[in-house]
Amino acid sequence: MKTVKSFAGFLLILVLTFGLSVSVLSGGYEVLSIAVTEFTSDELKDGAPPGWELEDKKGTPNLSLEEMEEGQYVLHMKSDSASYGIKKDMKVKKGKYPFLNWKWKVCKLPVGGDIRKAETDDQAIQIYIAFKETGWPAKLKTPVIGYIWGNECPKGTMVTSPQPLAGKVRYVVIRDKTDKMGEWYTEKRNIYEDYKKLFPDIEEGKPRDIKGVSFYINSQHTKSEAESYIYNVYFSEN
């Protein structure tokens, strides 16, 4: 009985500390998913949810955590010609949890936002997955996938960032202006399959470890407004 209690306690620590979904199997346990967002209150610390870091690039950040259902909070971001986001370090072994899952909705798109041009490079929401750097300096040598809700650029488009020195930042347009505003959408992407398509120039697209996740909003280029929500983001085995 003591062994059973100890094992149950260990599983509880995994779930509470790392946001892991655990399935008990005969002779052991299996971790099925790793949570990215574990927002359980409206608390912000230094302008960001606990465990996250605020990155303020331009303008005034306007973000909050709002209760979606009992005990579960969503990240709400607004931009008025601003550019900001939140980020956190996450260590995920290559290929172990190939799927990224999330729910999001957009209430306002930046007017004329188009990822294909530097002067209109604005989106209501961006999800960035940063992979282990390929060399030094890390800032210029880190492969990054950005999953975005675009505007003018058609969904399904894969494109490299048009910004200077951002050749390792590459995007997948998941949704665009043809999708309904104010409606929740559930998404799922195989990040390693996307990586192979986006980075054939880096070791022929061979998967790399994940080292961080971030969410951004920006409308500084188009000098317009944007608004979005996101929650229930997690990595999974299938």
N, C-alpha and C positions, 0 to 999 in steps of 0.2 A: 504493500500500500504506500509506503514511503517513497518508493521508486516512481510509482505512478504520479503521486503528487508533485514530485520534483520535476518530472517530465512535463506535466501540465503547467507548472510554474514557468518552465523554460519557454514553452510555446507562448504563454501570455507575455513574457518579456519581449519575444520576437515581434509579436503583434503590436504592442504598445510602443516599443522603442523605434522600430523600423517601419511600421506600417505594412507589415507583411501579411499576406493571406496564406494560411497554413492548412494543409490537408493531412490528416493523420492516416498513415498507411500501416499495414502489418509489418512490424519490425522497425518502424521509423516514421519520419514525417517528410512532407514535400512542400516546398515553398512555391506557391502558384503565381503570386504577383507581388509587386513592390509599389506601394503608394508613393506618388509624387506630391499630391495635395492632401494634407491631413488637417484641414481647417476646422477646428472644433469650437471656436469662439470668434468674436469680432475684434479681438485684441490685435493691435499693431505695435511693433517695437521698432523704434527709429524709422518709422514710416513704412514698415513692411511686416508681413506675418512672421511670428516667431520661427527662427530657423532659416529665414530668407533675408536677402540683402537688397535694399533699394538702390537702383541705378538711375540717377536723375541726369539726363543728357541735355534737355532743353525745356524751358517752360516750367510750369508748376504741376507736380504730380497730383492726381486726384483719384485715389484708390481707396477701397473699403472692403470689408468682409461682411456679407449680409447673409442672414439665416435663410437657407433654402427649404429645409425641413428640420425637424427637431434634431439638434446636435450636429447638423451638417451645414457648413457655410461655403458661400461661393465668393470668388474674387470678382469685384466689380471695378472696372477701370474706365475713366473718362479722359479725353484729351481735347484741349482747346489750343491748337497750334503747339502742342507739347510733344515731347518724346521721353519716355521713361519705362521702367520695367522692374521686375524683381527676379532674383536668381538665387540658386543654391547649388552647392556641390553634391553630386550623387555618383557613387561608384557602382557601375553595373558591368559585369564581365561580358565581353563580346559574345553575342549569340545566345546568351543564357535566357534573356527575356526579350525576344525579338519584336513583340508587339507593343505599341504605344496606344493607349485608350484615353479618351477624354470626352467631356460634354462642354459645349459652348454655345453662346448666342451673341448676336450683334444687333444693337439697336440703332446705330448710326455709323455709316461708312464715311471716311474722309473723301471729300468731293474730288473726283478725278484721280484718286489714288491708283498708281500703276507701278508695280514692282520692276517693270522693264526699263524704266527711265529714272536716273538719279534725282531729277528735279520733281518727280511725282512719287517717290518711293515712300508711300504712307500706307499703313494698314490699321484696321480697327483692333486686330489682335494677331500676335505672332507667338508661336511656341518654338523655342530653340532647343535643340539637342546638341550638346558639345561633346566631341569625341577626343580621345587622347591625341595630343599634339604630335606632329610628324618631325618636329625639330625646333630650333630656336631662331628668332624669338617666338614664344608660344602664342602670343597674341596674333601673329600673322601666319602661324603654322598649325592652327587648330581647325580641323574640319568641323563644320557646323551645318546641320540641317534645320531649316526654318519651315514649319508648317504654318501657312497663313490663310486668313480670310481676306482675300483681295477685293478689288472693286472692278477695274477695267480689264485686268488680265484674266483670261478665261481659266476656269478651274481645270485641273489636270496638267497645267503648265509646269514644267521644271526649268528653272532659270538660275543663273549665277547673279549674286548681288551686283548692282550697277555702281555701288559706292567705291571710292578709291581704296585700294589695299584690302579689299574684302573678297578676293577671289576664292577663298576657302569657305565662304558663306553661300550656301546654295538652297534654293527654295522649292517647295511643292505648294502650289495653289490648291487648297482643299475646297474652298467655296469662294463665290464672287457675288456681284450685284444681282445675279438672277435668283439667288436664294432669299427666302423670306426673312425680313427683319423681325426681331423680337420673338423668334421661335428657337427652341432648343434643338440642337443637332448632336447626335452621338457619333463619334468617329473612332476608327481603328486603322492603324497603319503598321505594316511590317517595316520597321525602321532599317533593318539590315538589307532588305531588298531595295529600298529607296536609296540607301547608301551606295550600293553597287552601281545603280544607274547614275547617281549624281557625282560619284568620285571614281570613275574608271582610271583617272590619271594618278591616283594614289594607290600603289601596290595593286593595281587592277581591281580596285573596289573591295579588297579584302577587309572584312569587318574589324573594327577597333573597339576598345573599351569605351564606355560612356563615362564622362567625368562631370557633367553638369546639365542642369535644365533651367530655362528661364522663360518668362512670359513678358511680352512687351506690347505697347500701344504707341502709335506715333501719327501725328498729322501736322508736323511742323513745316514740311515742304509745301503742302497744299494750303497751309494756313486756314484750316477748316476744323471741324469737330469730329470726334469719333467716340464710340461707346461700346463696351463689350463686357461679357461675363464668361467665366470659366470655372469648372470644378470637376471633381472625380477623375483626376488624371492619374494614370498608373501604368506601369510596365507589366506585361503578362507573358506567360509561356505559350499561350495559344489563344 
